[in-house]
Amino acid sequence: MTALLIGVAVAVSGLLALLRLFSGPTLHDRALAAKTVMVRAALICAALAVAAGRSDWLDAAIAVVLTAIVLVLAITKVFRTRTFQAPLSRPQEDI
Amino acid sequence: MDVLTLLRTGLGALVAVAGLVAIFGGTLGILRFPDFYTRLHGASVADAPGAALVLAGLALMAPDFAIAVRLLLLAGLVVAAGPILSHALASAAHAGGLSPLSGRYKAPRPGAQAQGDEP
């Protein structure tokens, strides 16, 4: 029962972070909010796993965290070079 | 419910509430801070320690041992991934030309030639 309450509390903070996702002025704010919302989603899945006593929710939580890692790294790569193609030799770019 | 379960659930709830305080503090930081880099600081405060505390609390109150071990592994993954992602976001914002609110550094426009006196 308490795990369910923890899940609800994390869901509320996820909605607040979602607010930053929509109102974020720059693209980087939205990427940051996306990372936060995904980690919150993983926490909700973990709380449901404990509340229901089933471990398949927990695998979902781990999958969400791994996806969040890959997603944010892909987003930052696109923000940095504006494209996925390998950059031609640009002198001042300090990769 | 025997005493041990009651003790375990109570302790887990306490640890999870401490994690929730960190999470809501970080969320407040994400919403209220004026600049991207300060919001990034707020988010990393919420994610790494807050999520780890909540997961440790959940692991304490988990019904059986297998779920508790996996919860602690997930907490380790989140603690390891938090700073990496925050660094990637900050370095992308910096390279993308987002200059912080205060301080001397003025990010060059993307693609601009590096001036001589760039601090």
Backbone of each chain as ProteinMPNN parsed JSONL, in Angstrom:
{"seq_chain_A": "MTALLIGVAVAVSGLLALLRLFSGPTLHDRALAAKTVMVRAALICAALAVAAGRSDWLDAAIAVVLTAIVLVLAITKVFRTRTFQAPLSRPQEDI", "coords_chain_A": {"N_chain_A": [[0.837, -1.191, 0.0], [1.924, 1.233, 0.846], [3.877, 1.437, -1.079], [2.372, 1.961, -3.303], [1.487, 4.542, -2.718], [3.879, 5.899, -2.806], [4.423, 5.619, -5.496], [2.349, 7.206, -6.543], [3.096, 9.72, -5.583], [5.527, 10.086, -6.917], [4.524, 10.145, -9.464], [3.115, 12.554, -9.45], [5.235, 14.379, -9.247], [6.391, 13.776, -11.647], [4.508, 14.819, -13.433], [4.847, 17.519, -12.894], [7.43, 17.855, -13.867], [6.839, 17.356, -16.484], [5.581, 19.682, -17.107], [7.695, 21.459, -17.445], [8.67, 20.318, -19.739], [6.89, 21.108, -21.747], [6.887, 23.847, -21.545], [9.44, 24.674, -21.793], [11.895, 27.014, -22.755], [14.183, 26.635, -24.462], [15.577, 24.123, -26.696], [17.225, 22.512, -25.236], [16.242, 22.603, -22.662], [13.958, 21.099, -22.975], [15.019, 18.61, -23.597], [16.251, 18.035, -21.201], [14.013, 17.948, -19.512], [12.737, 15.775, -20.639], [14.488, 13.713, -19.997], [14.216, 13.739, -17.219], [11.498, 13.093, -16.906], [11.463, 10.532, -17.907], [13.06, 9.115, -16.095], [11.467, 9.38, -13.887], [9.258, 7.902, -14.745], [10.372, 5.377, -14.722], [10.734, 5.095, -11.993], [8.079, 5.008, -11.157], [7.287, 2.605, -12.315], [8.906, 0.877, -10.837], [7.843, 1.245, -8.291], [5.276, 0.226, -8.693], [5.987, -2.386, -9.172], [6.82, -3.222, -6.643], [4.471, -2.789, -5.238], [2.641, -4.555, -6.456], [3.998, -6.862, -6.184], [5.053, -8.257, -8.272], [7.635, -9.169, -10.551], [7.866, -8.445, -13.168], [7.166, -5.875, -13.739], [9.375, -4.619, -12.835], [11.349, -5.219, -14.645], [10.412, -3.689, -16.727], [10.907, -1.156, -15.656], [13.703, -1.105, -15.606], [14.176, -1.285, -18.333], [13.096, 1.15, -19.162], [14.869, 2.972, -17.998], [17.265, 2.34, -19.313], [16.528, 2.972, -21.918], [16.16, 5.694, -21.585], [18.771, 6.545, -21.148], [20.005, 6.0, -23.653], [18.405, 7.578, -25.291], [18.783, 10.258, -24.4], [21.486, 10.617, -24.881], [21.496, 10.365, -27.662], [19.931, 12.581, -28.329], [21.537, 14.697, -27.42], [23.635, 14.384, -29.142], [22.483, 15.091, -31.583], [21.782, 17.742, -31.032], [24.293, 18.826, -30.79], [25.682, 18.64, -33.251], [23.746, 19.198, -35.044], [23.089, 17.272, -36.928], [23.023, 13.754, -37.873], [24.958, 12.847, -39.494], [28.491, 12.23, -39.914], [30.539, 14.909, -38.852], [32.108, 17.143, -41.202], [35.576, 18.223, -41.375], [35.607, 20.534, -39.025], [37.249, 23.341, -37.894], [36.901, 24.766, -35.354], [35.328, 23.176, -33.802], [35.124, 21.532, -30.764], [35.122, 18.526, -30.235]], "CA_chain_A": [[0.0, 0.0, 0.0], [2.772, 2.432, 0.872], [4.59, 1.549, -2.368], [1.455, 2.625, -4.242], [1.493, 5.99, -2.433], [5.136, 6.452, -3.321], [4.259, 5.74, -6.935], [1.497, 8.364, -6.858], [3.865, 10.948, -5.346], [6.487, 10.256, -8.011], [3.763, 10.526, -10.661], [2.827, 13.99, -9.368], [6.44, 15.137, -9.611], [6.594, 13.592, -13.09], [3.66, 15.785, -14.154], [5.474, 18.848, -12.799], [8.546, 17.904, -14.815], [6.234, 17.439, -17.825], [5.282, 21.1, -17.345], [8.904, 22.049, -18.028], [8.86, 19.788, -21.096], [6.099, 21.868, -22.732], [7.097, 25.295, -21.484], [10.872, 24.955, -21.814], [12.159, 27.898, -23.901], [15.13, 26.14, -25.472], [15.495, 22.679, -26.943], [17.974, 21.778, -24.205], [15.362, 22.412, -21.506], [13.026, 19.991, -23.249], [15.763, 17.347, -23.465], [16.44, 17.807, -19.756], [12.733, 17.529, -18.931], [12.45, 14.419, -21.118], [15.272, 12.764, -19.188], [13.634, 13.648, -15.873], [10.211, 12.385, -16.939], [11.676, 9.088, -18.114], [13.52, 8.504, -14.841], [10.277, 9.286, -12.998], [8.437, 6.773, -15.193], [11.006, 4.146, -14.238], [10.454, 4.984, -10.564], [6.689, 4.571, -10.989], [7.24, 1.163, -12.602], [9.499, 0.142, -9.71], [6.898, 1.279, -7.171], [4.204, -0.733, -8.987], [6.518, -3.744, -9.012], [6.787, -3.575, -5.217], [3.08, -2.827, -4.772], [1.961, -5.757, -6.953], [4.771, -8.049, -5.841], [5.46, -8.97, -9.486], [8.935, -8.623, -10.934], [7.958, -8.036, -14.577], [7.162, -4.4, -13.78], [10.728, -4.132, -12.566], [12.088, -5.259, -15.922], [9.989, -2.5, -17.487], [11.602, 0.025, -15.118], [15.094, -1.121, -16.079], [14.164, -0.964, -19.763], [12.854, 2.595, -19.344], [16.09, 3.724, -17.673], [18.236, 2.153, -20.395], [16.077, 3.766, -23.066], [16.4, 7.116, -21.299], [20.198, 6.827, -21.367], [20.294, 6.049, -25.09], [17.669, 8.686, -25.911], [19.378, 11.568, -24.106], [22.762, 10.732, -25.598], [21.205, 10.633, -29.081], [19.443, 13.961, -28.458], [22.638, 15.659, -27.306], [24.475, 14.327, -30.352], [21.819, 15.857, -32.636], [21.879, 19.181, -30.73], [25.651, 19.344, -30.916], [26.13, 18.8, -34.644], [22.547, 19.461, -35.867], [22.784, 16.188, -37.88], [23.648, 12.506, -37.444], [26.11, 12.488, -40.337], [29.758, 12.6, -39.278], [30.842, 16.278, -39.294], [33.358, 17.329, -41.937], [36.558, 18.731, -40.406], [35.345, 21.95, -38.709], [38.39, 23.591, -36.983], [36.71, 25.227, -33.966], [34.438, 22.286, -33.04], [35.987, 20.762, -29.846], [34.345, 17.34, -29.846]], "C_chain_A": [[0.883, 1.256, 0.0], [3.526, 2.562, -0.444], [3.695, 2.235, -3.377], [1.464, 4.127, -3.998], [2.761, 6.629, -2.952], [5.038, 6.621, -4.825], [3.424, 6.952, -7.303], [2.285, 9.652, -6.667], [4.86, 11.165, -6.471], [5.75, 10.645, -9.277], [3.448, 12.015, -10.635], [4.07, 14.784, -9.762], [6.778, 14.933, -11.072], [5.76, 14.567, -13.879], [4.266, 17.182, -14.074], [6.637, 18.943, -13.771], [8.009, 17.977, -16.24], [5.906, 18.887, -18.159], [6.489, 21.779, -17.977], [9.1, 21.548, -19.446], [8.112, 20.661, -22.094], [6.461, 23.338, -22.709], [8.564, 25.648, -21.63], [11.216, 25.866, -22.965], [13.068, 27.245, -24.93], [14.949, 24.639, -25.648], [16.146, 21.912, -25.805], [17.122, 21.588, -22.963], [14.442, 21.227, -21.743], [13.75, 18.667, -23.135], [15.955, 17.001, -21.989], [15.144, 17.312, -19.136], [12.391, 16.119, -19.383], [13.229, 13.405, -20.292], [14.62, 12.607, -17.815], [12.344, 12.845, -15.889], [10.442, 10.894, -17.108], [12.187, 8.432, -16.848], [12.351, 8.397, -13.872], [9.402, 8.11, -13.423], [9.036, 5.46, -14.703], [10.73, 3.969, -12.75], [9.024, 4.51, -10.339], [6.585, 3.08, -11.253], [7.818, 0.37, -11.44], [8.533, 0.124, -8.532], [5.757, 0.298, -7.425], [4.71, -2.156, -8.832], [6.454, -4.152, -7.547], [5.34, -3.694, -4.741], [2.408, -4.126, -5.204], [2.737, -7.012, -6.594], [5.208, -8.832, -7.058], [6.749, -8.341, -9.986], [8.957, -8.223, -12.393], [7.825, -6.524, -14.703], [8.573, -3.868, -13.61], [11.572, -4.174, -13.828], [11.684, -4.078, -16.781], [10.738, -1.269, -16.98], [13.043, 0.065, -15.616], [15.149, -0.774, -17.553], [13.965, 0.533, -19.97], [14.126, 3.371, -19.046], [17.11, 3.567, -18.786], [17.826, 2.958, -21.627], [16.354, 5.237, -22.828], [17.861, 7.453, -21.557], [20.475, 6.979, -22.857], [19.644, 7.278, -25.71], [18.37, 10.019, -25.663], [20.699, 11.701, -24.824], [22.528, 10.99, -27.08], [20.756, 12.077, -29.257], [20.627, 14.917, -28.389], [23.519, 15.593, -28.542], [23.818, 15.163, -31.45], [21.941, 17.342, -32.315], [23.268, 19.688, -31.043], [25.972, 19.593, -32.369], [24.935, 19.025, -35.574], [22.269, 18.327, -36.842], [23.455, 14.924, -37.377], [24.838, 12.155, -38.324], [27.389, 12.908, -39.613], [30.136, 13.998, -39.769], [32.107, 16.296, -40.14], [34.312, 18.029, -40.989], [36.256, 20.203, -40.18], [36.374, 22.345, -37.651], [37.937, 23.9, -35.576], [35.835, 24.273, -33.184], [35.303, 21.441, -32.107], [35.199, 19.548, -29.379], [35.008, 16.702, -28.624]], "O_chain_A": [[0.632, 2.209, -0.738], [3.793, 3.678, -0.89], [4.172, 3.002, -4.214], [1.452, 4.909, -4.949], [2.744, 7.746, -3.47], [5.498, 7.619, -5.379], [3.74, 7.655, -8.262], [2.174, 10.574, -7.474], [5.032, 12.291, -6.939], [6.284, 11.398, -10.091], [3.503, 12.677, -11.672], [3.977, 15.748, -10.521], [7.384, 15.807, -11.692], [6.223, 15.101, -14.887], [4.218, 17.944, -15.04], [6.825, 19.968, -14.425], [8.635, 18.582, -17.111], [5.94, 19.29, -19.322], [6.352, 22.568, -18.912], [9.641, 22.272, -20.282], [8.629, 20.934, -23.177], [6.359, 24.016, -23.731], [8.907, 26.83, -21.594], [10.862, 25.538, -24.098], [12.782, 27.283, -26.126], [14.269, 23.977, -24.864], [15.708, 20.821, -25.441], [17.23, 20.571, -22.278], [14.174, 20.444, -20.831], [13.184, 17.694, -22.636], [15.84, 15.845, -21.582], [15.151, 16.377, -18.335], [11.821, 15.343, -18.615], [12.696, 12.358, -19.926], [14.485, 11.494, -17.306], [12.109, 12.019, -15.008], [9.721, 10.079, -16.533], [11.797, 7.304, -16.543], [12.256, 7.429, -13.118], [8.864, 7.398, -12.576], [8.312, 4.543, -14.316], [10.517, 2.851, -12.282], [8.77, 3.706, -9.442], [5.896, 2.361, -10.529], [7.294, -0.687, -11.088], [8.41, -0.89, -7.846], [5.31, -0.387, -6.505], [3.964, -3.041, -8.412], [6.082, -5.282, -7.229], [5.01, -4.576, -3.948], [1.685, -4.739, -4.419], [2.2, -8.115, -6.687], [5.687, -9.958, -6.922], [6.944, -7.131, -9.868], [9.974, -7.701, -12.851], [8.318, -5.942, -15.67], [8.933, -2.823, -14.152], [12.402, -3.296, -14.065], [12.518, -3.518, -17.492], [11.16, -0.43, -17.775], [13.55, 1.12, -15.998], [16.049, -0.059, -17.993], [14.589, 1.126, -20.849], [14.442, 4.328, -19.754], [17.758, 4.54, -19.173], [18.67, 3.552, -22.298], [16.74, 5.956, -23.75], [18.172, 8.506, -22.113], [21.095, 7.952, -23.285], [20.245, 7.946, -26.552], [18.537, 10.818, -26.584], [21.019, 12.776, -25.331], [23.274, 11.749, -27.699], [21.149, 12.734, -30.222], [20.726, 15.842, -29.195], [24.088, 16.602, -28.958], [24.512, 15.873, -32.177], [22.179, 18.141, -33.221], [23.437, 20.819, -31.499], [26.49, 20.658, -32.704], [25.112, 19.039, -36.792], [21.266, 18.405, -37.552], [24.36, 14.995, -36.546], [25.639, 11.287, -37.976], [27.373, 13.83, -38.798], [30.067, 14.263, -40.969], [33.062, 15.573, -39.857], [33.904, 18.401, -39.889], [36.592, 21.041, -41.017], [36.382, 21.737, -36.581], [38.522, 23.357, -34.638], [35.6, 24.511, -31.999], [36.148, 20.691, -32.594], [34.67, 19.533, -28.268], [34.527, 15.688, -28.12]]}, "seq_chain_B": "MDVLTLLRTGLGALVAVAGLVAIFGGTLGILRFPDFYTRLHGASVADAPGAALVLAGLALMAPDFAIAVRLLLLAGLVVAAGPILSHALASAAHAGGLSPLSGRYKAPRPGAQAQGDEP", "coords_chain_B": {"N_chain_B": [[0.384, -9.143, 10.233], [3.759, -9.63, 10.892], [6.208, -8.502, 13.299], [8.624, -8.018, 12.095], [8.077, -7.492, 9.384], [6.533, -5.209, 9.669], [8.434, -3.48, 10.733], [10.262, -3.393, 8.643], [8.725, -2.326, 6.548], [8.062, 0.173, 7.614], [10.592, 1.378, 7.926], [11.444, 1.361, 5.262], [9.533, 3.047, 4.178], [10.242, 5.422, 5.429], [12.807, 5.929, 4.333], [12.082, 6.15, 1.672], [10.473, 8.416, 1.756], [12.36, 10.337, 2.353], [13.763, 10.243, -0.059], [11.721, 11.183, -1.716], [11.495, 13.792, -0.845], [13.899, 14.841, -1.824], [13.373, 14.479, -4.554], [11.153, 16.144, -5.024], [12.323, 18.553, -4.329], [14.226, 18.796, -6.358], [12.499, 18.894, -8.539], [11.198, 21.29, -8.06], [13.401, 22.892, -8.447], [13.85, 22.448, -11.191], [11.646, 23.712, -12.274], [11.705, 26.369, -11.354], [14.165, 27.618, -11.667], [16.275, 30.124, -13.258], [17.808, 29.619, -15.52], [19.215, 27.482, -18.118], [21.437, 25.961, -17.313], [21.352, 26.073, -14.518], [18.948, 24.811, -14.102], [19.645, 22.306, -14.944], [21.352, 21.576, -12.923], [19.493, 21.398, -10.826], [17.956, 19.256, -11.778], [19.766, 17.135, -11.78], [20.263, 16.934, -9.101], [17.815, 15.998, -8.242], [17.563, 13.555, -9.591], [19.773, 11.65, -9.308], [20.471, 11.245, -6.36], [17.859, 11.355, -5.265], [16.248, 9.471, -6.676], [17.723, 7.214, -6.089], [17.408, 7.009, -3.316], [14.647, 6.638, -3.12], [14.372, 4.215, -4.463], [15.906, 2.603, -2.803], [14.355, 2.666, -0.512], [12.07, 1.402, -1.521], [13.205, -1.066, -2.025], [13.65, -1.916, 0.537], [11.064, -2.376, 1.439], [10.243, -4.378, -0.206], [8.386, -7.302, -1.255], [9.662, -9.869, -1.758], [13.015, -11.338, -1.864], [14.247, -11.329, -4.356], [13.127, -9.239, -5.843], [14.013, -7.103, -4.336], [16.801, -7.144, -4.702], [16.984, -6.597, -7.422], [15.889, -4.05, -7.462], [17.838, -2.607, -6.078], [19.932, -2.865, -7.873], [18.861, -1.436, -9.995], [18.816, 1.073, -8.794], [21.561, 1.517, -8.585], [22.131, 1.7, -11.324], [20.716, 4.025, -12.046], [22.007, 5.93, -10.471], [24.528, 5.804, -11.611], [23.959, 6.612, -14.222], [22.907, 9.185, -14.043], [24.773, 11.496, -13.614], [26.274, 11.191, -15.989], [24.467, 11.695, -18.063], [23.724, 14.299, -17.402], [26.139, 15.609, -17.8], [26.456, 15.196, -20.549], [24.28, 16.638, -21.562], [24.915, 19.226, -20.667], [27.353, 19.695, -21.977], [26.554, 19.545, -24.614], [24.782, 21.702, -24.733], [26.559, 23.733, -24.238], [28.359, 23.522, -26.396], [26.511, 23.927, -28.338], [26.072, 26.614, -28.242], [24.701, 27.868, -26.222], [24.613, 30.395, -24.008], [25.456, 30.872, -20.562], [23.444, 32.524, -17.97], [24.755, 34.415, -16.354], [28.148, 35.599, -15.846], [31.347, 35.589, -17.592], [31.547, 34.21, -19.96], [30.741, 34.215, -23.33], [28.869, 32.468, -25.474], [29.918, 31.438, -28.713], [28.24, 32.109, -31.875], [26.744, 29.228, -33.394], [29.06, 27.755, -35.582], [30.484, 30.025, -35.925], [33.634, 31.72, -36.479], [36.408, 31.087, -34.274], [37.044, 33.663, -32.099], [39.977, 35.655, -31.232], [40.112, 36.524, -28.568], [38.628, 34.854, -26.959], [37.38, 33.927, -23.799]], "CA_chain_B": [[1.745, -8.739, 9.85], [4.615, -9.78, 12.079], [6.905, -7.258, 13.674], [9.73, -7.728, 11.171], [7.525, -6.845, 8.186], [6.133, -3.838, 10.032], [9.66, -2.671, 10.862], [10.855, -3.221, 7.304], [7.907, -1.394, 5.751], [8.193, 1.521, 8.168], [11.911, 1.931, 7.587], [11.453, 1.629, 3.823], [8.733, 4.248, 3.908], [11.013, 6.611, 5.841], [13.853, 6.191, 3.338], [11.447, 6.603, 0.428], [10.012, 9.802, 1.934], [13.547, 11.188, 2.187], [13.996, 10.353, -1.502], [10.693, 12.03, -2.331], [11.836, 15.198, -0.56], [14.926, 15.243, -2.801], [12.778, 14.541, -5.895], [10.331, 17.349, -5.17], [13.221, 19.694, -4.357], [14.784, 18.913, -7.708], [11.45, 19.335, -9.475], [11.043, 22.734, -7.859], [14.536, 23.538, -9.113], [13.667, 22.407, -12.646], [10.606, 24.643, -12.725], [11.833, 27.755, -10.916], [15.49, 28.23, -11.876], [16.142, 31.033, -14.403], [18.693, 29.392, -16.666], [19.243, 26.051, -18.403], [22.478, 25.245, -16.561], [20.915, 25.894, -13.13], [17.921, 23.745, -14.081], [20.34, 21.021, -15.064], [21.821, 21.231, -11.581], [18.327, 20.939, -10.069], [17.514, 17.933, -12.229], [20.688, 16.06, -11.372], [20.069, 16.721, -7.667], [16.614, 15.175, -8.033], [17.564, 12.215, -10.182], [20.696, 10.641, -8.78], [20.224, 10.823, -4.983], [16.435, 11.179, -4.964], [15.776, 8.188, -7.191], [18.405, 6.123, -5.378], [16.791, 6.843, -1.995], [13.313, 6.046, -3.268], [14.529, 2.799, -4.819], [16.378, 1.872, -1.616], [13.184, 2.491, 0.35], [11.221, 0.363, -2.098], [13.863, -2.365, -1.856], [13.446, -2.351, 1.932], [9.713, -2.895, 1.685], [9.863, -5.311, -1.266], [7.868, -8.538, -0.667], [10.648, -10.964, -1.638], [14.391, -10.866, -1.942], [14.674, -11.142, -5.755], [12.743, -7.89, -6.276], [14.849, -6.115, -3.636], [18.125, -7.085, -5.342], [16.88, -5.895, -8.713], [15.665, -2.623, -7.191], [19.119, -1.973, -5.747], [20.703, -2.754, -9.125], [18.304, -0.301, -10.758], [19.285, 2.303, -8.138], [22.943, 1.722, -9.027], [22.132, 2.159, -12.721], [20.268, 5.429, -12.122], [23.062, 6.777, -9.903], [25.628, 5.891, -12.572], [23.561, 7.28, -15.468], [22.529, 10.584, -13.836], [25.793, 12.489, -13.958], [26.71, 11.076, -17.392], [23.501, 12.393, -18.921], [23.794, 15.74, -17.131], [27.331, 16.144, -18.474], [26.223, 15.216, -22.002], [23.376, 17.755, -21.868], [25.598, 20.516, -20.471], [28.366, 19.918, -23.017], [25.86, 19.823, -25.879], [24.268, 23.078, -24.689], [27.695, 24.661, -24.346], [28.844, 23.508, -27.779], [25.463, 24.435, -29.22], [26.044, 28.071, -28.262], [23.785, 28.428, -25.209], [25.508, 31.011, -23.026], [24.769, 30.956, -19.271], [22.807, 33.814, -17.708], [25.744, 35.404, -15.859], [29.501, 35.117, -16.096], [31.98, 36.289, -18.716], [31.632, 33.44, -21.203], [29.669, 34.448, -24.315], [29.024, 31.356, -26.427], [29.924, 31.917, -30.098], [27.14, 31.562, -32.675], [27.247, 27.973, -33.98], [29.685, 27.908, -36.901], [31.279, 31.263, -36.044], [35.063, 31.453, -36.31], [36.799, 31.345, -32.875], [37.786, 34.923, -31.999], [41.221, 35.478, -30.494], [40.084, 36.814, -27.118], [37.558, 34.09, -26.276], [37.932, 33.473, -22.49]], "C_chain_B": [[2.639, -8.862, 11.081], [5.488, -8.537, 12.227], [7.952, -6.931, 12.625], [9.207, -7.019, 9.924], [7.147, -5.416, 8.491], [7.359, -2.949, 10.097], [10.224, -2.36, 9.492], [10.049, -2.197, 6.511], [8.065, 0.016, 6.27], [9.512, 2.142, 7.789], [11.98, 2.265, 6.108], [10.669, 2.871, 3.505], [9.512, 5.49, 4.302], [12.057, 6.951, 4.786], [13.229, 6.726, 2.059], [10.953, 8.038, 0.571], [11.205, 10.746, 1.821], [13.866, 11.337, 0.7], [12.99, 11.262, -2.161], [10.971, 13.497, -2.042], [12.885, 15.665, -1.559], [14.307, 15.397, -4.18], [11.958, 15.813, -6.037], [11.196, 18.605, -5.114], [13.81, 19.89, -5.73], [13.747, 19.372, -8.704], [11.196, 20.827, -9.325], [12.184, 23.462, -8.549], [14.367, 23.547, -10.614], [12.701, 23.492, -13.072], [10.995, 26.083, -12.461], [13.172, 28.373, -11.285], [15.495, 29.015, -13.187], [16.83, 30.538, -15.665], [18.801, 27.903, -16.899], [20.235, 25.334, -17.505], [22.076, 25.085, -15.103], [19.808, 24.841, -13.063], [18.565, 22.383, -14.182], [20.867, 20.584, -13.703], [20.659, 20.708, -10.757], [17.923, 19.539, -10.464], [18.465, 16.854, -11.743], [20.621, 15.871, -9.867], [18.877, 15.801, -7.45], [16.861, 13.745, -8.463], [18.498, 11.291, -9.441], [20.385, 10.304, -7.321], [18.759, 10.556, -4.71], [15.945, 9.825, -5.426], [16.433, 7.048, -6.431], [17.77, 5.904, -4.015], [15.413, 6.193, -2.116], [13.432, 4.562, -3.582], [15.038, 1.994, -3.63], [15.217, 1.657, -0.653], [12.279, 1.409, -0.184], [11.859, -1.011, -1.906], [13.669, -2.863, -0.43], [12.067, -2.962, 2.111], [9.29, -3.898, 0.626], [9.408, -6.637, -0.657], [8.895, -9.662, -0.634], [12.01, -10.469, -2.071], [14.794, -10.567, -3.371], [14.342, -9.734, -6.212], [13.645, -6.875, -5.602], [16.211, -6.008, -4.304], [18.029, -6.319, -6.644], [16.622, -4.408, -8.504], [16.985, -1.947, -6.862], [19.987, -1.863, -6.987], [20.185, -1.593, -9.966], [18.766, 1.011, -10.139], [20.726, 2.572, -8.547], [22.997, 2.235, -10.443], [21.742, 3.625, -12.803], [21.345, 6.348, -11.574], [24.221, 6.892, -10.881], [25.223, 6.721, -13.77], [23.301, 8.761, -15.259], [23.603, 11.559, -14.254], [26.251, 12.398, -15.413], [25.777, 11.875, -18.275], [23.562, 13.893, -18.673], [25.008, 16.333, -17.827], [27.1, 16.221, -19.974], [25.332, 16.396, -22.358], [24.11, 19.081, -21.738], [26.61, 20.748, -21.586], [27.707, 20.175, -24.351], [25.336, 21.25, -25.882], [25.416, 24.061, -24.872], [28.198, 24.705, -25.782], [27.785, 24.064, -28.712], [25.318, 25.929, -29.156], [25.104, 28.662, -27.253], [24.65, 29.058, -24.123], [24.767, 31.115, -21.703], [24.349, 32.381, -18.969], [23.855, 34.834, -17.295], [27.115, 34.874, -16.202], [30.033, 35.673, -17.399], [31.797, 35.534, -20.021], [30.451, 33.78, -22.097], [29.826, 33.376, -25.389], [29.019, 31.921, -27.841], [28.698, 31.368, -30.817], [27.621, 30.25, -33.275], [27.829, 28.235, -35.373], [30.505, 29.173, -37.003], [32.745, 30.909, -35.865], [35.445, 31.816, -34.874], [37.576, 32.654, -32.852], [39.017, 34.699, -31.124], [41.006, 35.573, -28.994], [39.006, 36.003, -26.416], [38.089, 33.598, -24.938], [37.917, 31.966, -22.381]], "O_chain_B": [[2.357, -8.308, 12.144], [5.487, -7.649, 11.376], [8.171, -5.768, 12.286], [9.816, -6.058, 9.455], [7.398, -4.513, 7.694], [7.355, -1.823, 9.599], [10.613, -1.228, 9.204], [10.617, -1.307, 5.877], [8.189, 0.959, 5.488], [9.562, 3.301, 7.377], [12.503, 3.311, 5.726], [11.077, 3.669, 2.662], [9.461, 6.502, 3.603], [12.189, 8.107, 4.385], [13.766, 7.639, 1.431], [11.008, 8.804, -0.391], [11.083, 11.834, 1.258], [14.202, 12.431, 0.244], [13.336, 12.031, -3.058], [10.717, 14.356, -2.886], [12.778, 16.77, -2.091], [14.653, 16.325, -4.911], [12.051, 16.495, -7.057], [10.876, 19.608, -5.753], [13.889, 21.016, -6.222], [14.052, 20.145, -9.613], [11.004, 21.542, -10.309], [11.984, 24.512, -9.16], [14.698, 24.539, -11.263], [12.897, 24.128, -14.107], [10.657, 26.957, -13.26], [13.295, 29.595, -11.213], [14.805, 28.634, -14.132], [16.49, 30.974, -16.765], [18.516, 27.118, -15.995], [19.951, 24.253, -16.99], [22.411, 24.073, -14.489], [19.727, 24.075, -12.103], [18.095, 21.417, -13.58], [20.842, 19.402, -13.36], [20.794, 19.699, -10.065], [17.585, 18.719, -9.61], [18.029, 15.776, -11.338], [20.89, 14.774, -9.378], [18.912, 14.927, -6.584], [16.425, 12.811, -7.789], [18.066, 10.235, -8.979], [20.055, 9.15, -7.047], [18.437, 9.613, -3.988], [15.298, 9.104, -4.667], [15.794, 6.033, -6.154], [17.602, 4.763, -3.586], [15.053, 5.318, -1.327], [12.689, 3.745, -3.039], [14.655, 0.837, -3.455], [15.102, 0.593, -0.045], [11.769, 0.587, 0.577], [11.165, -1.997, -1.656], [13.539, -4.065, -0.196], [11.904, -3.941, 2.838], [8.112, -4.247, 0.547], [9.971, -7.07, 0.348], [9.017, -10.35, 0.38], [12.16, -9.355, -2.571], [15.591, -9.66, -3.608], [15.149, -9.09, -6.883], [14.013, -5.878, -6.222], [16.732, -4.905, -4.463], [18.884, -5.487, -6.946], [17.092, -3.587, -9.292], [17.235, -0.83, -7.316], [20.708, -0.878, -7.149], [20.964, -0.857, -10.572], [19.076, 1.96, -10.858], [21.088, 3.715, -8.827], [23.808, 3.106, -10.756], [22.359, 4.391, -13.543], [21.587, 7.421, -12.128], [24.839, 7.951, -10.983], [26.044, 7.47, -14.3], [23.456, 9.54, -16.199], [23.383, 12.372, -15.152], [26.583, 13.419, -16.015], [26.221, 12.64, -19.131], [23.465, 14.681, -19.614], [24.933, 17.43, -18.381], [27.499, 17.195, -20.612], [25.588, 17.087, -23.344], [23.96, 19.962, -22.584], [26.723, 21.863, -22.095], [28.233, 20.944, -25.156], [25.422, 21.942, -26.896], [25.284, 25.077, -25.556], [28.437, 25.781, -26.33], [28.112, 24.614, -29.764], [24.535, 26.498, -29.917], [24.725, 29.827, -27.375], [25.344, 28.349, -23.394], [23.572, 31.413, -21.696], [24.814, 33.328, -19.603], [23.873, 35.96, -17.791], [27.233, 33.8, -16.792], [29.268, 36.174, -18.222], [31.88, 36.136, -21.091], [29.298, 33.654, -21.685], [30.809, 33.378, -26.13], [28.206, 32.792, -28.15], [28.168, 30.319, -30.451], [28.793, 30.146, -33.638], [27.188, 28.849, -36.226], [31.157, 29.408, -38.021], [33.079, 29.932, -35.193], [34.877, 32.748, -34.306], [38.625, 32.772, -33.485], [39.109, 33.719, -30.385], [41.612, 34.829, -28.223], [38.512, 36.425, -25.37], [39.12, 32.927, -24.898], [38.339, 31.417, -21.363]]}, "name": "protein", "num_of_chains": 2, "seq": "MTALLIGVAVAVSGLLALLRLFSGPTLHDRALAAKTVMVRAALICAALAVAAGRSDWLDAAIAVVLTAIVLVLAITKVFRTRTFQAPLSRPQEDIMDVLTLLRTGLGALVAVAGLVAIFGGTLGILRFPDFYTRLHGASVADAPGAALVLAGLALMAPDFAIAVRLLLLAGLVVAAGPILSHALASAAHAGGLSPLSGRYKAPRPGAQAQGDEP"}
